[in-house]
Amino acid sequence: MCGYDKRAAIQRRRRISEKALFAISVIGGAAGMLAGMLLVRHKTRHWQFMVFVPLLIIAHVVIIVVWLL
């Protein structure tokens, strides 16, 4: 998603909204979002993404651990 959005930004095409990127992170895509952010250097200047995406990863791990116990 980050790679697509970054390419769309460079080519001045329609982009994925930040709300949609956050929504995908919340429903389980936070690890992929963080990997994409770091690999293509997309949204790394936005403090909201740099703070909340790692927090979502931690929350997802805690939920999975609690669910497995």
N, CA, C and O atoms as a CHARMM CRD file, in Angstrom:
* protein
*
  276
    1    1 MET  N      0.82500  -1.18300   0.00000 PROA 1      0.00000
    2    1 MET  CA     0.00000   0.00000   0.00000 PROA 1      0.00000
    3    1 MET  C      0.87500   1.25500   0.00000 PROA 1      0.00000
    4    1 MET  O      0.59200   2.21800  -0.71200 PROA 1      0.00000
    5    2 CYS  N      1.93000   1.23400   0.79900 PROA 2      0.00000
    6    2 CYS  CA     2.80200   2.41100   0.87000 PROA 2      0.00000
    7    2 CYS  C      3.50200   2.64200  -0.45800 PROA 2      0.00000
    8    2 CYS  O      3.62500   3.78000  -0.91200 PROA 2      0.00000
    9    3 GLY  N      3.95700   1.57200  -1.07600 PROA 3      0.00000
   10    3 GLY  CA     4.63000   1.70700  -2.36600 PROA 3      0.00000
   11    3 GLY  C      3.69000   2.24700  -3.43000 PROA 3      0.00000
   12    3 GLY  O      4.06900   3.11500  -4.21600 PROA 3      0.00000
   13    4 TYR  N      2.47100   1.73900  -3.45600 PROA 4      0.00000
   14    4 TYR  CA     1.47400   2.22500  -4.41000 PROA 4      0.00000
   15    4 TYR  C      1.17000   3.69400  -4.16800 PROA 4      0.00000
   16    4 TYR  O      1.13100   4.48500  -5.11100 PROA 4      0.00000
   17    5 ASP  N      0.95500   4.06400  -2.91200 PROA 5      0.00000
   18    5 ASP  CA     0.61200   5.44400  -2.57800 PROA 5      0.00000
   19    5 ASP  C      1.76600   6.38300  -2.90000 PROA 5      0.00000
   20    5 ASP  O      1.54600   7.49100  -3.38900 PROA 5      0.00000
   21    6 LYS  N      2.98600   5.95100  -2.63100 PROA 6      0.00000
   22    6 LYS  CA     4.14000   6.80400  -2.93000 PROA 6      0.00000
   23    6 LYS  C      4.28200   6.99600  -4.44100 PROA 6      0.00000
   24    6 LYS  O      4.54600   8.10400  -4.90800 PROA 6      0.00000
   25    7 ARG  N      4.10800   5.91800  -5.19700 PROA 7      0.00000
   26    7 ARG  CA     4.18500   6.02000  -6.65000 PROA 7      0.00000
   27    7 ARG  C      3.09500   6.94100  -7.18100 PROA 7      0.00000
   28    7 ARG  O      3.34100   7.74200  -8.08300 PROA 7      0.00000
   29    8 ALA  N      1.88700   6.82900  -6.62400 PROA 8      0.00000
   30    8 ALA  CA     0.78400   7.70700  -7.03800 PROA 8      0.00000
   31    8 ALA  C      1.10100   9.16500  -6.71500 PROA 8      0.00000
   32    8 ALA  O      0.76600  10.05800  -7.49400 PROA 8      0.00000
   33    9 ALA  N      1.73800   9.41000  -5.58100 PROA 9      0.00000
   34    9 ALA  CA     2.10500  10.77700  -5.20500 PROA 9      0.00000
   35    9 ALA  C      3.13200  11.34700  -6.18000 PROA 9      0.00000
   36    9 ALA  O      3.03000  12.50200  -6.59300 PROA 9      0.00000
   37   10 ILE  N      4.10700  10.54400  -6.54100 PROA 10     0.00000
   38   10 ILE  CA     5.14200  11.01200  -7.46700 PROA 10     0.00000
   39   10 ILE  C      4.54000  11.31400  -8.83800 PROA 10     0.00000
   40   10 ILE  O      4.91400  12.29000  -9.48800 PROA 10     0.00000
   41   11 GLN  N      3.60700  10.46900  -9.26800 PROA 11     0.00000
   42   11 GLN  CA     2.98900  10.63400 -10.58500 PROA 11     0.00000
   43   11 GLN  C      1.77400  11.55600 -10.55600 PROA 11     0.00000
   44   11 GLN  O      1.08600  11.72400 -11.56200 PROA 11     0.00000
   45   12 ARG  N      1.52000  12.14700  -9.39500 PROA 12     0.00000
   46   12 ARG  CA     0.38800  13.08100  -9.21200 PROA 12     0.00000
   47   12 ARG  C     -0.94500  12.44700  -9.58300 PROA 12     0.00000
   48   12 ARG  O     -1.79600  13.07900 -10.20900 PROA 12     0.00000
   49   13 ARG  N     -1.11500  11.17100  -9.18100 PROA 13     0.00000
   50   13 ARG  CA    -2.38100  10.46200  -9.40200 PROA 13     0.00000
   51   13 ARG  C     -3.16700  10.43800  -8.10800 PROA 13     0.00000
   52   13 ARG  O     -2.70800  10.92200  -7.07300 PROA 13     0.00000
   53   14 ARG  N     -4.35000   9.87000  -8.18000 PROA 14     0.00000
   54   14 ARG  CA    -5.19800   9.73400  -6.99800 PROA 14     0.00000
   55   14 ARG  C     -4.51000   8.83400  -5.98400 PROA 14     0.00000
   56   14 ARG  O     -3.95400   7.79200  -6.33300 PROA 14     0.00000
   57   15 ARG  N     -4.55800   9.25500  -4.70700 PROA 15     0.00000
   58   15 ARG  CA    -3.81300   8.56400  -3.66300 PROA 15     0.00000
   59   15 ARG  C     -4.74600   7.88000  -2.67500 PROA 15     0.00000
   60   15 ARG  O     -5.95800   8.09900  -2.68200 PROA 15     0.00000
   61   16 ILE  N     -4.16000   7.05400  -1.83500 PROA 16     0.00000
   62   16 ILE  CA    -4.89000   6.39400  -0.75600 PROA 16     0.00000
   63   16 ILE  C     -4.93300   7.37300   0.41100 PROA 16     0.00000
   64   16 ILE  O     -3.91100   7.94900   0.78200 PROA 16     0.00000
   65   17 SER  N     -6.10600   7.55600   0.98200 PROA 17     0.00000
   66   17 SER  CA    -6.23300   8.51400   2.08400 PROA 17     0.00000
   67   17 SER  C     -5.50800   8.01200   3.32900 PROA 17     0.00000
   68   17 SER  O     -5.31500   6.81100   3.51600 PROA 17     0.00000
   69   18 GLU  N     -5.11200   8.95900   4.17100 PROA 18     0.00000
   70   18 GLU  CA    -4.45000   8.57400   5.41800 PROA 18     0.00000
   71   18 GLU  C     -5.40500   7.78400   6.30500 PROA 18     0.00000
   72   18 GLU  O     -4.98000   6.87800   7.02200 PROA 18     0.00000
   73   19 LYS  N     -6.69600   8.12300   6.26200 PROA 19     0.00000
   74   19 LYS  CA    -7.68800   7.36300   7.03400 PROA 19     0.00000
   75   19 LYS  C     -7.69600   5.90400   6.60800 PROA 19     0.00000
   76   19 LYS  O     -7.76300   5.01000   7.45100 PROA 19     0.00000
   77   20 ALA  N     -7.63000   5.65900   5.32000 PROA 20     0.00000
   78   20 ALA  CA    -7.62500   4.28400   4.81600 PROA 20     0.00000
   79   20 ALA  C     -6.35400   3.55600   5.23100 PROA 20     0.00000
   80   20 ALA  O     -6.40100   2.38300   5.60100 PROA 20     0.00000
   81   21 LEU  N     -5.21800   4.24600   5.17300 PROA 21     0.00000
   82   21 LEU  CA    -3.96400   3.62000   5.59200 PROA 21     0.00000
   83   21 LEU  C     -4.00500   3.25400   7.07800 PROA 21     0.00000
   84   21 LEU  O     -3.55100   2.18000   7.47400 PROA 21     0.00000
   85   22 PHE  N     -4.55600   4.16000   7.89500 PROA 22     0.00000
   86   22 PHE  CA    -4.69400   3.85500   9.32600 PROA 22     0.00000
   87   22 PHE  C     -5.68700   2.71000   9.54600 PROA 22     0.00000
   88   22 PHE  O     -5.45500   1.83800  10.38400 PROA 22     0.00000
   89   23 ALA  N     -6.78300   2.71400   8.79800 PROA 23     0.00000
   90   23 ALA  CA    -7.79500   1.66100   8.95800 PROA 23     0.00000
   91   23 ALA  C     -7.20200   0.29200   8.64800 PROA 23     0.00000
   92   23 ALA  O     -7.46700  -0.67600   9.36200 PROA 23     0.00000
   93   24 ILE  N     -6.40900   0.20600   7.59800 PROA 24     0.00000
   94   24 ILE  CA    -5.76700  -1.06000   7.25400 PROA 24     0.00000
   95   24 ILE  C     -4.81100  -1.48300   8.36100 PROA 24     0.00000
   96   24 ILE  O     -4.70300  -2.66900   8.67500 PROA 24     0.00000
   97   25 SER  N     -4.12200  -0.52300   8.94800 PROA 25     0.00000
   98   25 SER  CA    -3.21600  -0.83200  10.06100 PROA 25     0.00000
   99   25 SER  C     -3.98500  -1.36000  11.26400 PROA 25     0.00000
  100   25 SER  O     -3.55300  -2.31100  11.91400 PROA 25     0.00000
  101   26 VAL  N     -5.11600  -0.74600  11.55600 PROA 26     0.00000
  102   26 VAL  CA    -5.90300  -1.13300  12.72700 PROA 26     0.00000
  103   26 VAL  C     -6.45300  -2.54200  12.58400 PROA 26     0.00000
  104   26 VAL  O     -6.48100  -3.28900  13.56200 PROA 26     0.00000
  105   27 ILE  N     -6.89000  -2.92300  11.39500 PROA 27     0.00000
  106   27 ILE  CA    -7.51600  -4.24300  11.24100 PROA 27     0.00000
  107   27 ILE  C     -6.50700  -5.36900  11.04200 PROA 27     0.00000
  108   27 ILE  O     -6.88900  -6.49300  10.71800 PROA 27     0.00000
  109   28 GLY  N     -5.23500  -5.07800  11.23200 PROA 28     0.00000
  110   28 GLY  CA    -4.25300  -6.15300  11.21400 PROA 28     0.00000
  111   28 GLY  C     -3.06900  -5.94400  10.30800 PROA 28     0.00000
  112   28 GLY  O     -2.18300  -6.79600  10.25000 PROA 28     0.00000
  113   29 GLY  N     -3.02700  -4.83200   9.59400 PROA 29     0.00000
  114   29 GLY  CA    -1.94400  -4.62100   8.65500 PROA 29     0.00000
  115   29 GLY  C     -0.83600  -3.71400   9.15600 PROA 29     0.00000
  116   29 GLY  O     -0.08500  -3.16000   8.35300 PROA 29     0.00000
  117   30 ALA  N     -0.71800  -3.55200  10.46200 PROA 30     0.00000
  118   30 ALA  CA     0.26600  -2.61200  11.01100 PROA 30     0.00000
  119   30 ALA  C      1.69800  -3.04200  10.71700 PROA 30     0.00000
  120   30 ALA  O      2.54200  -2.20000  10.40900 PROA 30     0.00000
  121   31 ALA  N      1.98300  -4.32100  10.80500 PROA 31     0.00000
  122   31 ALA  CA     3.34700  -4.78600  10.54200 PROA 31     0.00000
  123   31 ALA  C      3.72300  -4.54100   9.08200 PROA 31     0.00000
  124   31 ALA  O      4.82700  -4.08100   8.79100 PROA 31     0.00000
  125   32 GLY  N      2.81900  -4.84500   8.17800 PROA 32     0.00000
  126   32 GLY  CA     3.06300  -4.58300   6.76400 PROA 32     0.00000
  127   32 GLY  C      3.18300  -3.09800   6.47000 PROA 32     0.00000
  128   32 GLY  O      3.99400  -2.67800   5.64500 PROA 32     0.00000
  129   33 MET  N      2.36200  -2.30600   7.15800 PROA 33     0.00000
  130   33 MET  CA     2.42200  -0.85600   6.97000 PROA 33     0.00000
  131   33 MET  C      3.77700  -0.31800   7.42000 PROA 33     0.00000
  132   33 MET  O      4.38300   0.49600   6.72400 PROA 33     0.00000
  133   34 LEU  N      4.25300  -0.76500   8.57300 PROA 34     0.00000
  134   34 LEU  CA     5.55300  -0.30600   9.06700 PROA 34     0.00000
  135   34 LEU  C      6.67300  -0.74000   8.12400 PROA 34     0.00000
  136   34 LEU  O      7.57100   0.04400   7.81900 PROA 34     0.00000
  137   35 ALA  N      6.61700  -1.98000   7.66700 PROA 35     0.00000
  138   35 ALA  CA     7.63600  -2.46200   6.72600 PROA 35     0.00000
  139   35 ALA  C      7.61600  -1.63100   5.44900 PROA 35     0.00000
  140   35 ALA  O      8.66700  -1.23300   4.94800 PROA 35     0.00000
  141   36 GLY  N      6.42900  -1.37100   4.92600 PROA 36     0.00000
  142   36 GLY  CA     6.31600  -0.56000   3.71700 PROA 36     0.00000
  143   36 GLY  C      6.79200   0.86100   3.92700 PROA 36     0.00000
  144   36 GLY  O      7.44900   1.44000   3.06200 PROA 36     0.00000
  145   37 MET  N      6.45900   1.42400   5.07900 PROA 37     0.00000
  146   37 MET  CA     6.89400   2.78700   5.38900 PROA 37     0.00000
  147   37 MET  C      8.41200   2.87800   5.38000 PROA 37     0.00000
  148   37 MET  O      8.98300   3.81900   4.83000 PROA 37     0.00000
  149   38 LEU  N      9.05500   1.90300   5.98700 PROA 38     0.00000
  150   38 LEU  CA    10.51200   1.94700   6.10600 PROA 38     0.00000
  151   38 LEU  C     11.20800   1.56800   4.80200 PROA 38     0.00000
  152   38 LEU  O     12.25800   2.12200   4.47700 PROA 38     0.00000
  153   39 LEU  N     10.63400   0.63200   4.05400 PROA 39     0.00000
  154   39 LEU  CA    11.26500   0.19300   2.80500 PROA 39     0.00000
  155   39 LEU  C     11.21500   1.25500   1.71700 PROA 39     0.00000
  156   39 LEU  O     12.19900   1.46300   1.00800 PROA 39     0.00000
  157   40 VAL  N     10.07700   1.92900   1.58100 PROA 40     0.00000
  158   40 VAL  CA     9.94700   2.93500   0.51200 PROA 40     0.00000
  159   40 VAL  C     10.00200   4.35700   1.04900 PROA 40     0.00000
  160   40 VAL  O      9.79900   5.31600   0.30500 PROA 40     0.00000
  161   41 ARG  N     10.27700   4.49100   2.34600 PROA 41     0.00000
  162   41 ARG  CA    10.37200   5.80300   3.00000 PROA 41     0.00000
  163   41 ARG  C      9.13500   6.65600   2.73500 PROA 41     0.00000
  164   41 ARG  O      9.21800   7.78600   2.25500 PROA 41     0.00000
  165   42 HSD  N      7.99300   6.07400   3.06600 PROA 42     0.00000
  166   42 HSD  CA     6.72600   6.75700   2.84200 PROA 42     0.00000
  167   42 HSD  C      6.03100   6.98500   4.17200 PROA 42     0.00000
  168   42 HSD  O      5.89800   6.05700   4.96900 PROA 42     0.00000
  169   43 LYS  N      5.59600   8.18600   4.41500 PROA 43     0.00000
  170   43 LYS  CA     4.90300   8.60200   5.63500 PROA 43     0.00000
  171   43 LYS  C      5.81500   8.59200   6.85700 PROA 43     0.00000
  172   43 LYS  O      5.32600   8.61400   7.98600 PROA 43     0.00000
  173   44 THR  N      7.12100   8.56100   6.65500 PROA 44     0.00000
  174   44 THR  CA     8.03400   8.51900   7.79800 PROA 44     0.00000
  175   44 THR  C      8.21300   9.89000   8.44700 PROA 44     0.00000
  176   44 THR  O      8.74200   9.97600   9.55500 PROA 44     0.00000
  177   45 ARG  N      7.78800  10.95000   7.78600 PROA 45     0.00000
  178   45 ARG  CA     7.86000  12.28300   8.38700 PROA 45     0.00000
  179   45 ARG  C      6.60200  12.62500   9.17200 PROA 45     0.00000
  180   45 ARG  O      6.56100  13.62800   9.88600 PROA 45     0.00000
  181   46 HSD  N      5.58300  11.79500   9.03900 PROA 46     0.00000
  182   46 HSD  CA     4.32900  12.03100   9.75400 PROA 46     0.00000
  183   46 HSD  C      4.42500  11.36100  11.12400 PROA 46     0.00000
  184   46 HSD  O      4.48800  10.13600  11.21900 PROA 46     0.00000
  185   47 TRP  N      4.43600  12.16000  12.17000 PROA 47     0.00000
  186   47 TRP  CA     4.62400  11.60600  13.51100 PROA 47     0.00000
  187   47 TRP  C      3.49200  10.65900  13.87200 PROA 47     0.00000
  188   47 TRP  O      3.70500   9.70500  14.62100 PROA 47     0.00000
  189   48 GLN  N      2.28900  10.90300  13.35200 PROA 48     0.00000
  190   48 GLN  CA     1.16600  10.02200  13.68100 PROA 48     0.00000
  191   48 GLN  C      1.44500   8.59100  13.21800 PROA 48     0.00000
  192   48 GLN  O      1.15400   7.63400  13.93500 PROA 48     0.00000
  193   49 PHE  N      2.00000   8.45200  12.03700 PROA 49     0.00000
  194   49 PHE  CA     2.30400   7.12000  11.52300 PROA 49     0.00000
  195   49 PHE  C      3.48500   6.50000  12.26500 PROA 49     0.00000
  196   49 PHE  O      3.47200   5.30600  12.56200 PROA 49     0.00000
  197   50 MET  N      4.49300   7.29700  12.56100 PROA 50     0.00000
  198   50 MET  CA     5.68500   6.77200  13.22000 PROA 50     0.00000
  199   50 MET  C      5.43400   6.39500  14.67500 PROA 50     0.00000
  200   50 MET  O      6.18800   5.60500  15.24200 PROA 50     0.00000
  201   51 VAL  N      4.39200   6.94400  15.28600 PROA 51     0.00000
  202   51 VAL  CA     4.05200   6.61500  16.67500 PROA 51     0.00000
  203   51 VAL  C      2.98300   5.52700  16.73100 PROA 51     0.00000
  204   51 VAL  O      3.15000   4.52300  17.42400 PROA 51     0.00000
  205   52 PHE  N      1.88700   5.72700  16.00500 PROA 52     0.00000
  206   52 PHE  CA     0.73600   4.84600  16.17100 PROA 52     0.00000
  207   52 PHE  C      0.87800   3.49500  15.48200 PROA 52     0.00000
  208   52 PHE  O      0.33900   2.50500  15.97700 PROA 52     0.00000
  209   53 VAL  N      1.57100   3.42200  14.37600 PROA 53     0.00000
  210   53 VAL  CA     1.73000   2.12000  13.70700 PROA 53     0.00000
  211   53 VAL  C      2.53600   1.15500  14.58400 PROA 53     0.00000
  212   53 VAL  O      2.10900   0.01200  14.74700 PROA 53     0.00000
  213   54 PRO  N      3.68300   1.55700  15.15900 PROA 54     0.00000
  214   54 PRO  CA     4.36200   0.62900  16.07900 PROA 54     0.00000
  215   54 PRO  C      3.51500   0.28300  17.30600 PROA 54     0.00000
  216   54 PRO  O      3.55800  -0.85000  17.78700 PROA 54     0.00000
  217   55 LEU  N      2.74300   1.25300  17.81700 PROA 55     0.00000
  218   55 LEU  CA     1.85600   0.95300  18.95300 PROA 55     0.00000
  219   55 LEU  C      0.78700  -0.06200  18.55600 PROA 55     0.00000
  220   55 LEU  O      0.41400  -0.92100  19.35500 PROA 55     0.00000
  221   56 LEU  N      0.30200   0.03600  17.33700 PROA 56     0.00000
  222   56 LEU  CA    -0.68300  -0.94700  16.86400 PROA 56     0.00000
  223   56 LEU  C     -0.06700  -2.33900  16.76300 PROA 56     0.00000
  224   56 LEU  O     -0.72400  -3.33700  17.05700 PROA 56     0.00000
  225   57 ILE  N      1.19200  -2.39900  16.34800 PROA 57     0.00000
  226   57 ILE  CA     1.87100  -3.70100  16.28000 PROA 57     0.00000
  227   57 ILE  C      1.95400  -4.31200  17.67800 PROA 57     0.00000
  228   57 ILE  O      1.67800  -5.49700  17.86100 PROA 57     0.00000
  229   58 ILE  N      2.33000  -3.50700  18.64600 PROA 58     0.00000
  230   58 ILE  CA     2.39800  -3.99500  20.03100 PROA 58     0.00000
  231   58 ILE  C      1.02900  -4.45200  20.49700 PROA 58     0.00000
  232   58 ILE  O      0.90500  -5.51000  21.11300 PROA 58     0.00000
  233   59 ALA  N      0.00000  -3.66900  20.21100 PROA 59     0.00000
  234   59 ALA  CA    -1.36200  -4.04200  20.60600 PROA 59     0.00000
  235   59 ALA  C     -1.78600  -5.34400  19.94500 PROA 59     0.00000
  236   59 ALA  O     -2.41000  -6.18700  20.58900 PROA 59     0.00000
  237   60 HSD  N     -1.45700  -5.52100  18.67100 PROA 60     0.00000
  238   60 HSD  CA    -1.82100  -6.75900  17.98000 PROA 60     0.00000
  239   60 HSD  C     -1.11000  -7.96000  18.59800 PROA 60     0.00000
  240   60 HSD  O     -1.71200  -9.02100  18.76400 PROA 60     0.00000
  241   61 VAL  N      0.15800  -7.79800  18.93600 PROA 61     0.00000
  242   61 VAL  CA     0.90500  -8.89400  19.55700 PROA 61     0.00000
  243   61 VAL  C      0.29500  -9.24600  20.91400 PROA 61     0.00000
  244   61 VAL  O      0.12000 -10.42200  21.23000 PROA 61     0.00000
  245   62 VAL  N     -0.02900  -8.22800  21.71500 PROA 62     0.00000
  246   62 VAL  CA    -0.63800  -8.48000  23.02500 PROA 62     0.00000
  247   62 VAL  C     -1.97600  -9.20000  22.86500 PROA 62     0.00000
  248   62 VAL  O     -2.25600 -10.15000  23.59600 PROA 62     0.00000
  249   63 ILE  N     -2.78500  -8.76700  21.93600 PROA 63     0.00000
  250   63 ILE  CA    -4.08600  -9.42000  21.69800 PROA 63     0.00000
  251   63 ILE  C     -3.89700 -10.88000  21.30900 PROA 63     0.00000
  252   63 ILE  O     -4.60800 -11.75400  21.80500 PROA 63     0.00000
  253   64 ILE  N     -2.95100 -11.14400  20.43400 PROA 64     0.00000
  254   64 ILE  CA    -2.71100 -12.52200  19.99900 PROA 64     0.00000
  255   64 ILE  C     -2.20300 -13.38200  21.15400 PROA 64     0.00000
  256   64 ILE  O     -2.63400 -14.52200  21.32200 PROA 64     0.00000
  257   65 VAL  N     -1.28400 -12.83100  21.94900 PROA 65     0.00000
  258   65 VAL  CA    -0.74300 -13.59000  23.09000 PROA 65     0.00000
  259   65 VAL  C     -1.83700 -13.88700  24.10300 PROA 65     0.00000
  260   65 VAL  O     -1.94200 -15.01200  24.59100 PROA 65     0.00000
  261   66 VAL  N     -2.64400 -12.89800  24.42000 PROA 66     0.00000
  262   66 VAL  CA    -3.73300 -13.09900  25.38400 PROA 66     0.00000
  263   66 VAL  C     -4.73500 -14.10800  24.84000 PROA 66     0.00000
  264   66 VAL  O     -5.23400 -14.95300  25.58400 PROA 66     0.00000
  265   67 TRP  N     -5.02700 -14.02600  23.56600 PROA 67     0.00000
  266   67 TRP  CA    -5.99300 -14.93400  22.95600 PROA 67     0.00000
  267   67 TRP  C     -5.47500 -16.36900  22.96700 PROA 67     0.00000
  268   67 TRP  O     -6.25700 -17.30500  23.13600 PROA 67     0.00000
  269   68 LEU  N     -4.15600 -16.55400  22.78700 PROA 68     0.00000
  270   68 LEU  CA    -3.58300 -17.89900  22.78400 PROA 68     0.00000
  271   68 LEU  C     -3.46200 -18.50000  24.18600 PROA 68     0.00000
  272   68 LEU  O     -3.42300 -19.72100  24.33600 PROA 68     0.00000
  273   69 LEU  N     -3.40400 -17.66000  25.19700 PROA 69     0.00000
  274   69 LEU  CA    -3.29700 -18.18700  26.55800 PROA 69     0.00000
  275   69 LEU  C     -4.65100 -18.55500  27.00900 PROA 69     0.00000
  276   69 LEU  O     -4.82000 -19.02600  28.13400 PROA 69     0.00000
